Amino acid sequence: MSRFQPAKQCVRRYMQAMEAASASTVAQVLAEHTSDHYRWRGVYPFREQSSSGSVAQIFWQPLMQSFNALQRREDFFIAGENMHDDEVWVMSAGNFMGLLDADFLGIPATRRIANLRYAEFSCVQDGRISQTGLFVDLIGLMVQAGVNPLPPATGVYYNYPGPRYHDGLLHDDADPRESRQTLELINTMVKDLSDLNDSGAMDCPPEILARTWHSDMLWYGPAGIGATYTIPRYQEQHQLPFREQLGDKKFEGHVCRFAEGNFACFFGWPNLSNSPLGGWLGLPGGARHTQMQVVDIYRREGDKLAENWIMIDLPWWLEQQGLDVLQRNRELRSGRG
């Protein structure tokens, strides 16, 4: 058996059990598949939890009570060794899909299909999941429910596709040589952008991106930012507004970063810190230095990166500045806003 198969099989058993679980049984299912010292990291308002029981109570039970006939629609499944230590992580990403039949976090029920974009990172140790990083795009769900809390995006938000060649489900282990090539390319890109932040530059010469990106790169950003296509449009519709309208940008590191085959991923807690100067997301600036938690998933094609799926915990970034978009939505719906 290859190195990552035990971890992959552990996570696939967990996902199969979760697919069959209900709000009344999910706590037991989580307890059976996670370690005694389980650590869970999630987007705002869930944040950090230290037991499977609390995770079931604050996230999975409300989700299952709101989404009828909930399914995991998976576009990515990869595993690898965390480059920061010898932990083995498995990443699954795609959409949680179901009928939004009851309010979720105050987001109104639609009685229609809803897709909640997700990326779930699982650290596997001794046959159980010891850590989870679970990111979901709550603002994307709000948009589907007709309560978009942000000004118009610079890109376009929609139900994003998976990899161009539909090859993101690596149930069999990939060639380690391909994995190393992908990770080396990711590391070069991360260093280039970190060096740019350290320099204090507020822009980004396109040739820096072109070192590691295809010219027709597809960048799928979170709701509130949206997707862009090609390096010039990416710079116009996301990167330059981000760089010019956020100051004091600093790379803070990653919890895990790994690659398998042509795919790579990482998340941080936080990845970045910055200070809003005004204008980004169409919002005014503030005096606070904020943390930003981000997921990146990449597909390499040849010697360049060709697609990038991004999740940013924007509700947490905004909450640090005094704007709780979920609470504001609840107040507006109750007539107290």
PAPA-687516 format. One record per residue (C-alpha): x, y, z; residue number from 1. Coordinates in nm, 2 decimals. Example, Ala and Ser with C-alpha at 12.3 -4.5 7.8 and 13.67 -1.06 7.14 Angstrom:
<sites>
SITE       x       y       z    i
SITE    1.23   -0.45    0.78    1
SITE    1.37   -0.11    0.71    2
</sites>
This chain:
<sites>
SITE       x       y       z    i
SITE    0.00    0.00    0.00    1
SITE    0.14    0.34   -0.10    2
SITE    0.21    0.60    0.17    3
SITE   -0.11    0.81    0.14    4
SITE   -0.36    0.54    0.10    5
SITE   -0.43    0.48    0.47    6
SITE   -0.50    0.85    0.52    7
SITE   -0.71    0.87    0.21    8
SITE   -0.91    0.56    0.31    9
SITE   -0.96    0.71    0.66   10
SITE   -1.10    1.03    0.52   11
SITE   -1.32    0.85    0.26   12
SITE   -1.47    0.64    0.54   13
SITE   -1.54    0.96    0.73   14
SITE   -1.71    1.13    0.43   15
SITE   -1.92    0.82    0.36   16
SITE   -2.04    0.80    0.72   17
SITE   -2.11    1.18    0.72   18
SITE   -2.31    1.14    0.40   19
SITE   -2.54    0.89    0.58   20
SITE   -2.56    1.09    0.90   21
SITE   -2.84    1.31    1.02   22
SITE   -2.85    1.60    1.27   23
SITE   -2.93    1.35    1.54   24
SITE   -2.64    1.11    1.46   25
SITE   -2.37    1.34    1.33   26
SITE   -2.21    1.38    1.68   27
SITE   -2.16    1.01    1.71   28
SITE   -2.02    0.98    1.36   29
SITE   -1.77    1.25    1.42   30
SITE   -1.66    1.09    1.75   31
SITE   -1.60    0.76    1.57   32
SITE   -1.37    0.92    1.31   33
SITE   -1.18    1.18    1.51   34
SITE   -0.91    1.17    1.77   35
SITE   -0.95    1.24    2.14   36
SITE   -0.76    1.57    2.11   37
SITE   -0.94    1.68    1.80   38
SITE   -0.87    2.04    1.68   39
SITE   -1.11    2.20    1.43   40
SITE   -1.07    2.54    1.26   41
SITE   -1.36    2.69    1.07   42
SITE   -1.48    3.02    0.92   43
SITE   -1.65    3.29    1.13   44
SITE   -1.87    3.26    1.33   45
SITE   -1.75    2.90    1.41   46
SITE   -1.38    2.96    1.45   47
SITE   -1.18    2.71    1.67   48
SITE   -1.33    2.41    1.84   49
SITE   -1.16    2.14    2.05   50
SITE   -1.40    1.85    2.05   51
SITE   -1.60    1.66    1.80   52
SITE   -1.91    1.73    2.01   53
SITE   -1.88    2.10    1.99   54
SITE   -1.82    2.08    1.61   55
SITE   -2.13    1.88    1.56   56
SITE   -2.33    2.12    1.78   57
SITE   -2.22    2.45    1.62   58
SITE   -2.17    2.36    1.26   59
SITE   -2.29    2.02    1.13   60
SITE   -2.62    2.00    1.32   61
SITE   -2.74    2.35    1.21   62
SITE   -2.62    2.28    0.85   63
SITE   -2.81    1.95    0.83   64
SITE   -3.12    2.10    0.98   65
SITE   -3.12    2.38    0.72   66
SITE   -3.02    2.18    0.41   67
SITE   -3.26    1.90    0.32   68
SITE   -3.11    1.60    0.13   69
SITE   -2.75    1.74    0.18   70
SITE   -2.48    1.60   -0.05   71
SITE   -2.11    1.65   -0.08   72
SITE   -2.03    1.73   -0.45   73
SITE   -1.66    1.68   -0.46   74
SITE   -1.43    1.83   -0.73   75
SITE   -1.09    1.77   -0.55   76
SITE   -0.95    1.49   -0.33   77
SITE   -0.57    1.49   -0.28   78
SITE   -0.33    1.40   -0.01   79
SITE    0.03    1.48    0.08   80
SITE    0.29    1.54    0.34   81
SITE    0.28    1.88    0.50   82
SITE    0.59    2.06    0.39   83
SITE    0.63    2.21    0.74   84
SITE    0.65    1.88    0.92   85
SITE    0.58    1.51    0.86   86
SITE    0.20    1.52    0.91   87
SITE   -0.01    1.37    0.63   88
SITE   -0.31    1.58    0.52   89
SITE   -0.60    1.51    0.29   90
SITE   -0.80    1.78    0.12   91
SITE   -1.15    1.76   -0.02   92
SITE   -1.32    2.05   -0.19   93
SITE   -1.63    2.12   -0.40   94
SITE   -1.98    2.21   -0.29   95
SITE   -2.22    2.10   -0.02   96
SITE   -2.55    2.09   -0.21   97
SITE   -2.91    2.06   -0.09   98
SITE   -3.24    2.22   -0.06   99
SITE   -3.22    2.53    0.17  100
SITE   -3.54    2.46    0.35  101
SITE   -3.47    2.64    0.68  102
SITE   -3.27    2.95    0.77  103
SITE   -2.90    2.89    0.82  104
SITE   -2.72    3.15    1.04  105
SITE   -3.01    3.39    0.96  106
SITE   -2.96    3.34    0.59  107
SITE   -3.32    3.29    0.47  108
SITE   -3.45    2.96    0.34  109
SITE   -3.52    2.96   -0.03  110
SITE   -3.67    2.61   -0.07  111
SITE   -3.45    2.58   -0.37  112
SITE   -3.11    2.41   -0.45  113
SITE   -2.83    2.59   -0.28  114
SITE   -2.45    2.53   -0.32  115
SITE   -2.22    2.61   -0.03  116
SITE   -1.86    2.60   -0.16  117
SITE   -1.63    2.42    0.08  118
SITE   -1.27    2.31    0.13  119
SITE   -1.20    2.06    0.40  120
SITE   -0.84    1.98    0.52  121
SITE   -0.80    1.67    0.73  122
SITE   -0.48    1.57    0.92  123
SITE   -0.47    1.20    0.98  124
SITE   -0.28    1.04    1.26  125
SITE   -0.31    0.68    1.39  126
SITE   -0.60    0.61    1.17  127
SITE   -0.82    0.90    1.29  128
SITE   -0.86    1.27    1.19  129
SITE   -0.67    1.48    1.44  130
SITE   -0.72    1.82    1.29  131
SITE   -0.96    1.98    1.05  132
SITE   -0.96    2.31    0.86  133
SITE   -1.31    2.36    0.71  134
SITE   -1.38    2.67    0.50  135
SITE   -1.72    2.75    0.35  136
SITE   -1.82    3.05    0.14  137
SITE   -2.10    3.20    0.36  138
SITE   -2.12    3.52    0.15  139
SITE   -2.18    3.30   -0.16  140
SITE   -2.47    3.14    0.02  141
SITE   -2.61    3.48    0.11  142
SITE   -2.59    3.58   -0.25  143
SITE   -2.79    3.28   -0.36  144
SITE   -3.05    3.37   -0.09  145
SITE   -3.08    3.72   -0.22  146
SITE   -2.92    3.90    0.07  147
SITE   -2.58    4.00   -0.07  148
SITE   -2.41    4.21    0.20  149
SITE   -2.14    4.37   -0.01  150
SITE   -2.12    4.62   -0.30  151
SITE   -2.08    4.49   -0.66  152
SITE   -1.78    4.27   -0.70  153
SITE   -1.49    4.35   -0.93  154
SITE   -1.50    3.99   -1.08  155
SITE   -1.80    3.77   -1.14  156
SITE   -1.93    3.52   -0.89  157
SITE   -2.11    3.20   -1.00  158
SITE   -2.12    2.83   -0.93  159
SITE   -1.75    2.76   -1.03  160
SITE   -1.65    2.45   -1.21  161
SITE   -1.39    2.20   -1.10  162
SITE   -1.06    2.14   -1.29  163
SITE   -1.07    2.18   -1.66  164
SITE   -1.00    1.81   -1.73  165
SITE   -1.21    1.68   -1.44  166
SITE   -0.91    1.50   -1.29  167
SITE   -0.90    1.64   -0.94  168
SITE   -1.02    1.32   -0.76  169
SITE   -0.69    1.14   -0.68  170
SITE   -0.82    0.83   -0.51  171
SITE   -0.50    0.65   -0.63  172
SITE   -0.17    0.81   -0.54  173
SITE    0.00    1.03   -0.80  174
SITE    0.36    1.01   -0.92  175
SITE    0.58    1.17   -0.65  176
SITE    0.79    1.34   -0.92  177
SITE    0.48    1.53   -1.04  178
SITE    0.39    1.63   -0.69  179
SITE    0.74    1.76   -0.62  180
SITE    0.73    1.97   -0.94  181
SITE    0.40    2.12   -0.84  182
SITE    0.51    2.20   -0.49  183
SITE    0.83    2.36   -0.61  184
SITE    0.63    2.59   -0.84  185
SITE    0.39    2.68   -0.56  186
SITE    0.68    2.76   -0.33  187
SITE    0.83    2.99   -0.59  188
SITE    0.51    3.17   -0.63  189
SITE    0.46    3.21   -0.25  190
SITE    0.81    3.35   -0.21  191
SITE    0.77    3.59   -0.50  192
SITE    0.45    3.74   -0.34  193
SITE    0.59    3.73    0.01  194
SITE    0.90    3.92   -0.11  195
SITE    0.67    4.17   -0.28  196
SITE    0.49    4.23    0.05  197
SITE    0.81    4.27    0.24  198
SITE    0.93    4.53   -0.01  199
SITE    0.64    4.75    0.07  200
SITE    0.54    4.77   -0.30  201
SITE    0.17    4.84   -0.35  202
SITE    0.16    4.71   -0.71  203
SITE    0.28    4.39   -0.88  204
SITE    0.47    4.39   -1.22  205
SITE    0.29    4.13   -1.44  206
SITE    0.62    3.95   -1.51  207
SITE    0.63    3.84   -1.14  208
SITE    0.31    3.65   -1.19  209
SITE    0.42    3.52   -1.53  210
SITE    0.71    3.34   -1.37  211
SITE    0.46    3.08   -1.23  212
SITE    0.12    3.15   -1.39  213
SITE   -0.01    3.07   -1.74  214
SITE   -0.10    3.39   -1.92  215
SITE   -0.46    3.26   -1.94  216
SITE   -0.48    3.17   -1.57  217
SITE   -0.83    3.11   -1.43  218
SITE   -0.88    3.26   -1.08  219
SITE   -1.19    3.16   -0.89  220
SITE   -1.23    3.40   -0.60  221
SITE   -1.48    3.40   -0.32  222
SITE   -1.82    3.58   -0.34  223
SITE   -1.76    3.94   -0.28  224
SITE   -1.46    3.93   -0.52  225
SITE   -1.56    3.69   -0.79  226
SITE   -1.36    3.51   -1.07  227
SITE   -1.13    3.65   -1.33  228
SITE   -0.95    3.51   -1.64  229
SITE   -0.60    3.59   -1.78  230
SITE   -0.32    3.77   -1.59  231
SITE   -0.42    4.12   -1.72  232
SITE   -0.78    4.08   -1.61  233
SITE   -0.68    3.92   -1.28  234
SITE   -0.46    4.22   -1.21  235
SITE   -0.73    4.46   -1.31  236
SITE   -1.02    4.29   -1.14  237
SITE   -0.86    4.17   -0.82  238
SITE   -0.48    4.19   -0.76  239
SITE   -0.42    4.56   -0.81  240
SITE   -0.73    4.67   -0.61  241
SITE   -0.62    4.43   -0.33  242
SITE   -0.26    4.55   -0.33  243
SITE   -0.34    4.92   -0.37  244
SITE   -0.62    4.93   -0.12  245
SITE   -0.47    4.72    0.16  246
SITE   -0.16    4.84    0.35  247
SITE    0.09    4.67    0.58  248
SITE    0.06    4.34    0.39  249
SITE    0.25    4.06    0.56  250
SITE    0.26    3.69    0.48  251
SITE    0.20    3.50    0.81  252
SITE    0.26    3.14    0.70  253
SITE    0.05    2.83    0.65  254
SITE   -0.09    2.56    0.87  255
SITE   -0.03    2.31    0.59  256
SITE    0.09    2.32    0.23  257
SITE    0.12    2.01    0.01  258
SITE    0.09    1.89   -0.34  259
SITE   -0.02    1.57   -0.52  260
SITE    0.02    1.52   -0.89  261
SITE   -0.07    1.84   -1.07  262
SITE   -0.26    1.98   -0.77  263
SITE   -0.16    2.17   -0.46  264
SITE   -0.33    2.34   -0.17  265
SITE   -0.27    2.53    0.15  266
SITE   -0.45    2.73    0.42  267
SITE   -0.33    2.95    0.70  268
SITE   -0.45    3.06    1.04  269
SITE   -0.39    3.34    0.94  270
SITE   -0.22    3.35    0.60  271
SITE   -0.20    3.72    0.58  272
SITE   -0.24    4.04    0.78  273
SITE   -0.32    4.38    0.64  274
SITE   -0.48    4.72    0.70  275
SITE   -0.77    4.83    0.49  276
SITE   -0.70    5.17    0.34  277
SITE   -1.04    5.21    0.17  278
SITE   -1.19    5.09   -0.15  279
SITE   -1.14    4.72   -0.13  280
SITE   -1.47    4.53   -0.17  281
SITE   -1.62    4.87   -0.22  282
SITE   -1.59    4.95    0.15  283
SITE   -1.43    5.24    0.34  284
SITE   -1.10    5.19    0.52  285
SITE   -1.04    5.16    0.89  286
SITE   -0.77    5.20    1.15  287
SITE   -0.74    4.83    1.24  288
SITE   -0.48    4.58    1.14  289
SITE   -0.66    4.27    1.04  290
SITE   -0.59    3.90    0.98  291
SITE   -0.70    3.71    0.67  292
SITE   -0.75    3.34    0.65  293
SITE   -0.73    3.19    0.30  294
SITE   -0.75    2.86    0.12  295
SITE   -0.57    2.82   -0.22  296
SITE   -0.61    2.52   -0.45  297
SITE   -0.40    2.51   -0.77  298
SITE   -0.38    2.30   -1.08  299
SITE   -0.05    2.29   -1.27  300
SITE   -0.04    2.24   -1.64  301
SITE    0.31    2.18   -1.78  302
SITE    0.55    2.42   -1.60  303
SITE    0.29    2.68   -1.50  304
SITE   -0.01    2.72   -1.28  305
SITE   -0.33    2.72   -1.48  306
SITE   -0.62    2.74   -1.24  307
SITE   -0.67    2.87   -0.88  308
SITE   -0.97    2.82   -0.65  309
SITE   -0.97    3.06   -0.36  310
SITE   -1.17    3.09   -0.04  311
SITE   -1.13    3.38    0.20  312
SITE   -1.31    3.40    0.54  313
SITE   -1.44    3.75    0.45  314
SITE   -1.69    3.75    0.73  315
SITE   -1.41    3.72    0.98  316
SITE   -1.20    3.99    0.81  317
SITE   -1.50    4.22    0.82  318
SITE   -1.59    4.13    1.18  319
SITE   -1.24    4.24    1.29  320
SITE   -1.33    4.59    1.16  321
SITE   -1.67    4.60    1.34  322
SITE   -1.89    4.47    1.07  323
SITE   -2.07    4.14    1.14  324
SITE   -2.25    4.08    0.81  325
SITE   -2.44    3.78    0.95  326
SITE   -2.57    3.97    1.25  327
SITE   -2.65    4.27    1.03  328
SITE   -2.86    4.05    0.81  329
SITE   -3.04    3.90    1.11  330
SITE   -3.12    4.25    1.24  331
SITE   -3.24    4.37    0.90  332
SITE   -3.47    4.07    0.86  333
SITE   -3.61    4.12    1.21  334
SITE   -3.68    4.49    1.14  335
SITE   -3.43    4.62    1.39  336
SITE   -3.16    4.72    1.13  337
</sites>
